[in-house]
Amino acid sequence: MSSRVGIVSEDFRKQVLGYGLTTAQILYRMPDHPSLLQTYVWQNYDLFPKFPALQDFLSFWQAKLEGPLFAVTVAHSKLIKPAELRAVDGLFQLH
């Protein structure tokens, strides 16, 4: 039997460190048709309340992409809360 201790996803590590799933709906103006709005959905793990990953993405957007931002709506949820994570001192296996 092989041990899988130490094989933890990077997403899980971030959640344990306090990151939560952040979703941003980004409305931007079309470069060729400024009267039209287009939507883009961005999702990543980020830290509330400053959202450094989202801020980096929006800075990249403004520096490198042509569509000017119109509005950004953010939703955030911590997926792992302190009461949900507890140490286990045993392992039970079923066939």
Sequence and secondary structure as in RCSB ss.txt:
>XXXX:A:sequence
MSSRVGIVSEDFRKQVLGYGLTTAQILYRMPDHPSLLQTYVWQNYDLFPKFPALQDFLSFWQAKLEGPLFAVTVA
HSKLIKPAELRAVDGLFQLH
>XXXX:A:secstr
    TT   HHHHHHHTT EEEEEEEEEE SS TT EEEEEEEEEE TTT HHHHHHHHHHHHH SS EEEEEEE
EE SS GGG           
